[in-house]
Amino acid sequence: MESMTLEISVLRALLRLARRRSPATTSELLVRVEADGQELERILDRLARAELVYRTEAGTRLSLGGLAVAAASCAPVRGAPKAKKQEAAARARVLPMVRRRRAA
């Protein structure tokens, strides 16, 4: 179970680096994840086999699936309940459809 937690931590670190448009090198990931170099390489290999990341010479990048997993594992954004209230208010403002009368 601990390895799964580390894998999620690596995905989240990759997401943070991608948001900052910083290259995701091994040294950058080691700063952000509590793992040693060999363990990080094993985790990155597992994530690459699962097609959650792409490994290139320039560094590691999230795949679309990895992005989805990383975003879903992040804590909810503050003010999220407010968004639901706004959605409900927007639905309440929708005008009912007008029925057409049949031709005589």
N, C-alpha and C positions, 0 to 999 in steps of 0.2 A: 504493500500500500504506500510505503514511503517513496518508492520510485515513481509512482503515479503522481504524487504530490510534487516531486522534483520536475517531472515532465511538464506539469501544468505551470510550475514556476518558470521554466525555461520558455514556454510559449508566451507567458505574460511578459517576460523580459524582452523577448523578441518584438512583441507588440509595442511596448514602451519605446524601444529603439526605433521601430518603424515610424511611430508617431513623431519622433524627433528628427526623422530622416538621417539617422546615424547608422553607420555600417555595423552589422552585428558580427563582430569578430569574436573569437573564443575568449580573448582577454576582456572584452566588454561584457560578455556573458558571465565570466567568472566573478566579476565585480558585483553583479546583480543577483547571482544564484549561489546558494550555500552548497557548493559541490567542488571537488577537486578536479583537476584537468582530465584525468582518465575517466572519471565518472561522467563528466559533462560530455565527453566524446561518445561514450556509450549511449547516453540519453539522446544526443543529436542523431546518432545512427538509428536508434529505435524510431524516433520521430520521422526521419527520412524514409524508413521502410514503411511506415504508416501513411506516408505521403502528406504529412502535416507541415513539413519544411522542405525547402530546396537547399542543397549544399553546393556552393560554387567556390571558386578560388577567391572571390571578393568577400565571401562570408556566408552566413546562413540567412535565408529569407523564409518568411511564412508563406505557405500555400493558402489558397482560399479556405480550405477545410481547417487549416491551422489557425487562420484568422478568426474563423467562426468559433472554434473551441476556446481560443484565448479571450475573445470578447465575451463569450458566455460565462467564463469563469471569473470575470472581473466583478468587483462589488457593484451593486446598483448605484446609479448616479443620484446624488442628492436632488430632491425636488421631483423625483419620479411620480409620486402620488399626484402632484399638481398637474402633470401631463394627462393623467387619466381623467381628472376633473375637466380639463379643457376639451378632451375628446368627447365626453358626455355632453358638455355644453354645445359643442359643434353639432352633435347628432340631434340635439333638441331643437336647433334652429333650422333643420331641414324641413322644407315645406312639403306638405303631403301632395301626392300626385292628383291631378284633376281628372275626373272621369269624363270621358267624352260621351256626349249623347248620341244615341243611335239615330241614324237617318230615318226619317218617317217614310 
